[in-house]
Amino acid sequence: MSQRQAAYSRRRFLRAAARAGAVLAIPQIIPGSALGDHRVVAPSERIVIGGFGIRGRGMHDLNCMLNEPDVQFVAICDVQKASRLKVKEAVDKFYKNTKCEMYANPHEFLARPDIDAVLIATGDRWHTMAAILAAKAGKDIYSEKPCSTTIAESIALADTIKRYGVVYQAGTQRRNIGNFILAADLCHSGRLGKLHTVHANTLAPATSQEWLEPQEQPSEEDVDWDVWLGPCPWRPFNSRYIQGGWRGHFDFHGGGILEWGSHTVDLCQWAAQKDHTMPSLYDPNVSGPAEYGTNQVLCTYDDGVKLLMRDAGWLGLGTCSARYEGDRGWVETGDSGKMKTSPSVRQFLKNVPTAGTDATNHIRDFLNCIKTRGIAQSNADRVANSHIACHAAYIAWQLGRKLTLDTKKIEFVNDAEANRMRSRAYREPWRS
């Protein structure tokens, strides 16, 4: 048994002991048959999961988890009462009982000893803090993306996951989807020749510093506005924020480069075999082909490979497209599952299972890693590096000038202004 497996076994033993001592206090820890669960999975093989802030994309993740026979979802933590009730209703309907517990306080939620793992699907502002708090509580983590809002958060996330030895999987599910796997394999196998340029489909970078007009703040029971804001600067309540209208606001959002780049830059790093690093040069003043649009940032790795982030000029293969170019051919693919290539590599295409944005395989990878204590496809180190690349590109775009990043120190070279933009101040008392 490996050290990681032994550590996991000890953790499961301690949790089992805690469950045995608190069975009267936590009545939901019961056999699957009593849950109305028709699936036969031994209790020792069951992974107990709770969720943070589930709605929208998070509901898709939740449904994927519920359909896995070794998952038992037991609790939802959300600062919005309506969202808590919606998730509880969905989980209780699936299990045919009323056992899904609801929490508004993240610390109370994470204090439950029976929960093995958490699904984090809050707004972006909470992703890093929720993951760090969960890691400190010994929980394995599946987190939707973007996983950080700054370079500093990216580093803190990777360091914390490593320190506490938990399994971490970012919701960059395309690493487990057939057409993207095949496209990366064309790079890794040398079918494209020597790779020289990878292209990441991003969105318009800009965010706004403006506040929405103030509205009467609801009761804390309905929406705990202070906790909803979390580490972000205070601003007056407006219902549009909590309905998803936080996107595009600088305090809550990392901009369009990060929004899609958290997926597509990740894909490019994977294809170029750069998961261990990130580009060192970032140039937002690119005069490339006109069809590539005006929102381009050209990034360069230490070995000369180029990463071009752009929001236009794609071949119509679906959202979150990526393109890889070598000296013997190219390939482009996207969420449609379709692929286009140069004639030189067309012979290597084959039918592959593809599910667009479906997280089923990615979540299964996460669950398998919980059991084996393996390293997930979208682990925290890989995610931190691809997110740092996105953040650095956005900083260069905001400043309108070329930046050089020391990829070891994660510091911009001779640019104090850019270095100040690597982090944001956290509002008291929120500290990870």
N, C-alpha and C positions, 0 to 999 in steps of 0.2 A: 504494500500500500504506500502511495506517495505521501509526501508531507502535506500537500494540499488536500488529498483525500482524507488523511488522518485528521486534519484540522476540521474538515467538514463533518466527519463522523462524530468528533467530540462535540461540535456545535449542535448537531442533531440530538445527541444524547442529552445535552444540557437543556435543550428546548423540550425534549420529551419529559424530562424530570420536572421542568417547570409546569408543563401541561398537567402532569399527574398531580402536582400539588395545588393546582388552581382550577381543577375541573369544575368545582362548584361555582367559582367566580366567572369562568368563561364557558358557558354552557354550549357554545356553538362548536366546540371541539368534540365531534361525534363521528361515528362511522359513516362512510359514504352511503351505505344502505339506508341509514336513517335520514340522510339528506335527500332521499328520493333519487339518488344518482344510480342509474342503471349500469354504469360502467364498473367493472370489477377491477379495482386497483388496491393492492395491499396498503394499509395506512403508512407503512414504512417507506413506500415508494411515492407517496403523495406529496406534491409541492404546494404549500399553503401560501397564497398570494393575496396582497391587498393593493389598493390603488390610490394614487394621488391625482385629483383634478381631472377626472375622466369625462370627456365629451368629444364630439367630432371624431378626429383620428383616433383618439383614445378608445372610443367605443368599438372601432374596428379591431384594435389590439385586444380589447377585453373579450370580444366574441371569439377571436382566434384562440385565446387562452382557455376560455370555457369549453371549447370543443376538443381540447387536449385531455385525454382520459386521466392523466396523472396530476391534473391541476385541481385545486380546491380554492376558489376565490371566496374570501370571508369578510372583507371590510373595504369601505370606501372612505377616504378623507378628502373633504372639499369644503372650502369656505362659503360656498353657495348652497343653500338649503335645497333649491330646486334641482341642482345637479346631483347632490347626494341622493335625493329621493329617486331620480331617474335611474341612477346606477343600481341602487338597491332593488328597484322594481325589476330591472332586467335580470339581475343575478338571481333574485328570488324566483322569478318566473322560470328560469332555466333549471334551477335545482328543485322547484316545486316545494318551496318552504318559505320561511320568513326570517332566515338566519343571518343574512348579510348585515353586519353592523355598520353604523354611520358615525363618523368623527368630523369635527370641525378643527380640532387642534392637532397639528402634525406631530407634536411631541407625545401626546397621549396615544396616537395611532401607532407610532414607531415603538412605543414601550411594550406592545404586545409580544410576548415571547414566542407565541405559536407561529407568527408570520415568518416565512422563509425568505420571501422576495417581494418586491414592490414594482408596480407598473407606474411610472411617472409620466403623466400626459397633461401637465399644467401648461400655462403659458410659458414662453421662453424664459421670462425673468426668474422663474422658480426652479428651472431644470437643474442647475448646478447645485444650488443650496439644498434642494430636496435630496439629490443624490449623495451629497456629502453627509447630511444628517442620517440618511438611510445606511450608508456604509459604516458610520460610527456606531449605529445600532446593530450591526452585523447582518444586515439584509442584503441579499443579492438584488440587482437592479436592472430593469429594462426601462430605458428612458427615451422618450420621443425627442426629436431633434428640432431646432439646433440645441446642442447640449450645453452650450455656454454662450454668454453675451459679450465676453471680452477675452483677450489673450490671458490675462491673469486668472480668470475662472477656468480656462482650459487647462492651465498648468496645475491649479489647485485640484481640479477633478482627477486628473491622472495620478497625481501624487497621493491623494486620499484613497483612491481605489487600490493602489499598490500597497499602501501602508496597512490597510485593514483586510486585504486578501479576499475581497468579495468578488463575485462574478458580475461583470458589467457588460451589457449589450445596448448599444445605441440603436435607435429605430431607423437606421440606414439600411433598410431591408433589401436593397438592390444587390447587395453582396451575396444574397441567397436566391436570386432570381435568374432563370436560365439564360436569357439573351445577354445579360450583363456579364454572367460568368463566362460565356463563350467569347464575348468581345475581349475580356481581360486575358483569356487563354490564348487568343490570337497574338496578343502582345508577348505574353510570357514564353510562348513556344517558339518565338522568332519568326512566325509566319509573315509579320509585317516588316521584317528586317530590323534594322537599328531604329528604335523609337526616337523621334526628335521633337514631336509636338503633341500635346494632349489638350483637348478643348472641353471646358466645363460650361454647361448651360446654366447661366445665372439670371437674376431679374434686375430691374433698375435699382441701383443701390440706395437711392435717397430715402431718408427718414425725416420726420418733422419734430421740431421742438415745441410745437404749439399744444396748448391744453384745449380739450373740449369744454364746452360751457358747463359750469357747475350745476348739479341737480341735487335735490334733497337726498341725503344719504339714508339708505334703508337701515332697518334694525340689524344689530349684530347677528341675530339668529338667521336672518334671511341672507345677508351678505356681510361677512366680516371684512370690511374694506381695508382695515389696517393690515390684516394678514394677507389679503389679496395683493396689496402693494408689495409686501415682503421687504426685500432689501432696497427697493427702488425709492427715489425721492418722493416725498408726499405731494399729492395733487388732489383737487376736489373730485368727488365722485361724479361719474356720468355712466349711465347704464350701458352705453355703447361699448365701453371698455370691457365689461364683463361678458358681453355677448360676442366677443371676438374682435371688437374694434380697437384693441390695443395694438394690432399690427400697424406698422408704419410710424409709430411713435418711438422716438429715440430711446426714451427711458426703459421701454419694454421690449425693444426689438433691435436686432442687429443689422437690419437692412436687407435688400434683395440679394446681395452677393451671398450672405450667410443663409438666407431663407432656402434657396435651392442649392447653393454651393455646399452646404453641409451634406448633401447627397452627392452632387456631381463632382465636386473637388475631391471628395472621398473616393469616388469611382476612378478619377484620374490618378490619384496617388497610388491606388491599388494596381491599376493597369501599368503604371510606370515603375512599379516596385519601389515606391518612395514612402511606404507606410511609416518608416522609421524617422522621417525628416519632413521638411517642407521647403518651398522655394526660398531663395535668399534675396532675390531682386524683385521689386514690384513697381511696374511702370503704368500709370493710369493714362498716359498721353500717347496712346497707340494710334498709328495711322495705318491700320490694316484695311482689308477689303471693305468697301462701303456697305456691302450687305451684312457685315458683322455688326453694324450699328455703332452708336456713339458711346455706349456703356461697356467699354472694354478695359480690362487690366491684364497686361502681359507680365507673367511671372516666370522667373528663370531659376532652375536648380543649380547647385554648385557645379554639376557636370555638364551644364549647357542645355539640358532638356527644357523645353518651353511648356508652360501651362498657360493657356489663354482662356480667361473668363469672359464670356460675352452673352448678351441677351437676344441676339438676332443672328440670322443667316443659317438657320438649321434646316434639315432636309424633311421636316414634317413627320418624324418618327415618334412623336409623342413628347410629353413633358419630361423634364429632367434628362435631356439627351446628353450624350457624351460622344466624343470623336477622338480616335487615336490614329496618329500618322507616323509611319516609318519610312525608311528609304526604299522599301519594296512593296508598299501598299498601305491602305487605310481602311478603317471600319467606323461606322457610326450607328448608334442604336438609341432607343428611348423607351418610354413606358408602353408604347403600343406593342412591344415585343418584336417589331420588325427590325431588320438590319439591312444596311446598304454597305457595300464594300467596293474597293477597286477591283477590276477584272482579275488581277493577279492573285487574289485570295478568295475569290468566289467559290472555288472548289472545296474550300474547307468549311463552308457553312453547312449547317445541319439543323433539322427540326429540334427545338429544345422546348421543354416545358416553361411557360412564362405566365405570370399572373399579375402583370402590371405592377400595382402598388401593394399587392397582397403580402401581408407580414407572416403568413402561416409558417413557411419554412424557416424564417428568421427567428421566430419565437420558439420553434422546435429546437433550433440550434442553441438558443438561450437555455431552455429547459434541460437539454442534454448536458450542457456545461455545468449547470447547477449540480447535477448528479455526479458528474465525473470530476468536477473542479477544473475543467478545461478552460482554455482561453477562447472566448467568443469571437466570431468573425469581426464584429464591430466593437472591439474592446476599447477601453478608455485611452490607451496610449495612441492607437490609430486615430481615434476620434479627436483627441487633443491636437495632434499634428495637422490634420486636415482643417479643423476649425481655426487654428492659429493662422494658417494660410489665408482663410477667408477674412479673418479679422484684419490681418496685415494689409490685404488688398483693399478692404473698405477704408482703412486709415489712409492709405496712399490716395485713394479716390477722393476722400474728404479734403485732404491737404492739397491735392492737385499736383503732386510732385513725386518723382521717383524716390523710392526708399530702399535701403539695404538692411537686411535683417541678419544679425548674427544668429545662426540656427542652433548654436550650442547654448549661448547665454539667453536666447530669445529676447534680444534687445536690438533696437534700431541703432545703426552706427551713426554717431555724430548728429543726432536729431532729437533734442530734448523734448520738443513739442510732440513728436510722434510717440516717444516713450511714455509721456504722460497719458496718452490715449490708450495705452495697453490695459488700463484698469478703470473702474468707476468706483466712487465712494459708496459704501453700503450705509443705509439708514439705520440708526439705532432703533431697537436693540438687536437687529437682525445680524447675526454673525454665524458663520458655519462652524 
